[in-house]
Amino acid sequence: MISAQLDDAIAQQVFDNLQGLDGTEIFRQVADVYEALTLERFQAQDSPDGVPWAALSPVTLRQRQRRGNTRTTILRDTGLLRSTVRGVHSEWSAGITVGGPGSWAAVHQRGNPSNTFGGSPAPIPARPMIPEGDLPPRYVPRLLEPIEEAIADALLGGF
């Protein structure tokens, strides 16, 4: 007969390693990934689900040209909105914020079909930058990566 056994000292070491995980550091890393994913939206000009953002309206393009800005990138006129993207975290959670007081972040995220400009209708289409509700499937593996790495390190630590 042949047999093998897991030494309880090894099992105890694994449990100790898991209990010693630093959630704050892990979720700081998750927040960094979330921030990178959000900044990618500005580069790709698409929603978290991969839907392309609506093109700039002729009115917006004319306004930019009057100010000497010939860029046609969406939501990147001055770079101010993009510069407000921040990953946030606590001991056991991570998230993302965009915008601040007086920011147009919520308007661009959800759109404003009732917007007017110079007394004329000028609807602003939704251009989602962050997920609302469930995470898009393409986000999940990247957001879980720091957690999986920390658990793997804890499980294999010292072996």
Backbone torsions as a table, in degrees:
resi	resn	phi	psi	omega
1	MET	NA	149.0	177.3
2	ILE	-130.9	144.9	-179.9
3	SER	-151.1	164.0	176.8
4	ALA	-138.5	156.8	-176.1
5	GLN	-145.8	143.5	175.1
6	LEU	-90.4	118.5	179.8
7	ASP	-64.8	133.8	-178.5
8	ASP	-64.4	-22.2	176.8
9	ALA	-67.6	-37.6	177.5
10	ILE	-66.4	-46.2	179.1
11	ALA	-60.4	-42.2	179.6
12	GLN	-64.2	-38.8	177.9
13	GLN	-61.9	-42.6	178.7
14	VAL	-62.0	-46.4	179.3
15	PHE	-62.3	-40.9	177.6
16	ASP	-62.3	-42.6	178.6
17	ASN	-62.2	-42.5	179.5
18	LEU	-65.1	-41.3	179.5
19	GLN	-67.7	-24.4	-178.6
20	GLY	-86.2	3.8	179.8
21	LEU	-60.4	139.4	178.8
22	ASP	-96.2	96.6	-178.2
23	GLY	-59.3	-36.1	-179.2
24	THR	-61.1	-45.0	179.4
25	GLU	-68.5	-42.5	179.8
26	ILE	-60.1	-48.3	-176.2
27	PHE	-77.4	-17.4	168.9
28	ARG	-65.7	-41.8	178.4
29	GLN	-65.8	-39.6	177.1
30	VAL	-62.7	-42.7	178.7
31	ALA	-61.7	-38.2	177.4
32	ASP	-62.6	-41.1	177.7
33	VAL	-64.8	-43.8	179.4
34	TYR	-59.8	-41.6	178.0
35	GLU	-62.6	-44.7	179.3
36	ALA	-61.9	-42.1	178.1
37	LEU	-61.1	-40.0	-179.6
38	THR	-69.5	-42.2	176.9
39	LEU	-62.5	-31.7	176.0
40	GLU	-62.7	-30.0	178.6
41	ARG	-62.5	-40.3	179.3
42	PHE	-66.5	-38.4	179.7
43	GLN	-70.6	-47.0	-177.4
44	ALA	-79.9	-17.2	-177.8
45	GLN	55.6	49.7	177.0
46	ASP	-143.4	167.9	-178.9
47	SER	-78.7	168.4	175.6
48	PRO	-56.6	-26.5	178.6
49	ASP	-86.7	-0.2	178.2
50	GLY	90.8	7.4	178.6
51	VAL	-81.2	124.3	-179.6
52	PRO	-59.2	141.8	175.7
53	TRP	-68.3	150.6	176.5
54	ALA	-61.5	143.6	179.1
55	ALA	-64.5	158.8	176.6
56	LEU	-67.3	143.9	179.2
57	SER	-76.3	158.3	175.6
58	PRO	-57.7	-34.2	178.6
59	VAL	-63.1	-45.6	179.3
60	THR	-63.0	-43.6	179.6
61	LEU	-62.5	-40.5	177.8
62	ARG	-64.4	-42.0	178.6
63	GLN	-60.4	-43.8	179.3
64	ARG	-63.0	-44.6	-178.8
65	GLN	-61.9	-38.0	178.4
66	ARG	-61.0	-30.8	179.7
67	ARG	-90.0	3.1	179.4
68	GLY	85.0	11.9	-179.9
69	ASN	-101.7	114.1	-179.2
70	THR	-101.8	4.3	179.0
71	ARG	-67.3	141.8	178.5
72	THR	-111.7	12.0	178.3
73	THR	-68.5	140.0	-175.0
74	ILE	-81.7	135.4	179.4
75	LEU	59.6	26.0	179.3
76	ARG	-135.7	41.3	179.5
77	ASP	-62.0	-60.5	-178.5
78	THR	-108.3	-15.3	-176.6
79	GLY	88.9	-3.2	-177.0
80	LEU	-63.4	-48.7	-178.4
81	LEU	-61.3	-46.5	179.7
82	ARG	-59.7	-34.9	-177.8
83	SER	-71.2	-11.1	-180.0
84	THR	-92.8	-1.0	-179.9
85	VAL	-66.8	123.5	-179.2
86	ARG	-139.3	128.4	169.0
87	GLY	-77.5	136.2	179.4
88	VAL	-124.2	151.2	-178.3
89	HIS	-153.1	161.7	170.1
90	SER	-133.6	-165.1	-176.4
91	GLU	-61.6	-37.1	-175.8
92	TRP	-134.2	31.2	174.6
93	SER	-156.2	161.5	177.4
94	ALA	-145.1	151.2	179.0
95	GLY	-157.4	-166.7	-177.3
96	ILE	-140.6	143.7	172.2
97	THR	-127.2	148.5	175.4
98	VAL	-137.8	132.3	176.8
99	GLY	95.4	-172.6	-179.3
100	GLY	-169.8	-166.9	179.7
101	PRO	-56.6	132.1	179.2
102	GLY	74.8	6.8	-178.0
103	SER	-79.1	155.1	176.5
104	TRP	-94.7	12.0	-174.9
105	ALA	-55.6	-49.1	-177.8
106	ALA	-64.2	-37.6	179.2
107	VAL	-64.0	-45.6	-179.9
108	HIS	-69.5	-35.5	179.1
109	GLN	-62.4	-45.8	-172.7
110	ARG	-108.2	-14.1	-178.4
111	GLY	83.7	167.8	176.4
112	ASN	-148.0	91.1	-178.0
113	PRO	-67.0	-16.3	-178.3
114	SER	-94.8	3.8	-177.7
115	ASN	-61.3	145.7	174.6
116	THR	-128.6	155.4	176.6
117	PHE	-140.3	120.6	-178.7
118	GLY	61.2	31.5	179.5
119	GLY	83.2	-3.8	179.8
120	SER	-107.2	151.1	176.2
121	PRO	-59.2	134.0	177.9
122	ALA	-145.9	69.5	-176.8
123	PRO	-60.4	142.0	176.8
124	ILE	-104.4	118.8	-179.8
125	PRO	-73.4	152.9	174.4
126	ALA	-66.9	134.8	174.6
127	ARG	-134.0	78.9	-175.1
128	PRO	-60.5	132.0	178.8
129	MET	-105.8	-30.6	-177.9
130	ILE	-126.4	152.2	177.9
131	PRO	-69.1	143.9	171.2
132	GLU	-123.3	124.1	-174.1
133	GLY	93.9	-139.8	-177.5
134	ASP	-66.6	147.3	175.6
135	LEU	-69.2	141.1	174.7
136	PRO	-64.1	142.9	-179.6
137	PRO	-53.0	-33.3	-178.8
138	ARG	-72.1	-16.6	178.1
139	TYR	-82.7	-33.6	-169.0
140	VAL	-56.2	-51.6	-178.2
141	PRO	-60.0	-39.2	-178.3
142	ARG	-71.4	-36.9	179.1
143	LEU	-72.1	-30.4	179.9
144	LEU	-80.5	-17.1	-175.1
145	GLU	-54.1	-48.7	179.1
146	PRO	-63.5	-33.5	178.8
147	ILE	-68.8	-46.3	179.7
148	GLU	-62.0	-40.4	179.4
149	GLU	-64.7	-41.1	179.9
150	ALA	-65.1	-40.9	178.9
151	ILE	-66.9	-44.2	178.8
152	ALA	-60.3	-43.7	177.8
153	ASP	-61.0	-40.7	180.0
154	ALA	-66.7	-40.0	-178.5
155	LEU	-70.1	-35.7	-176.1
156	LEU	-97.1	-9.2	-176.6
157	GLY	-55.4	126.2	176.2
158	GLY	83.8	4.9	-179.2
159	PHE	-114.3	NA	NA
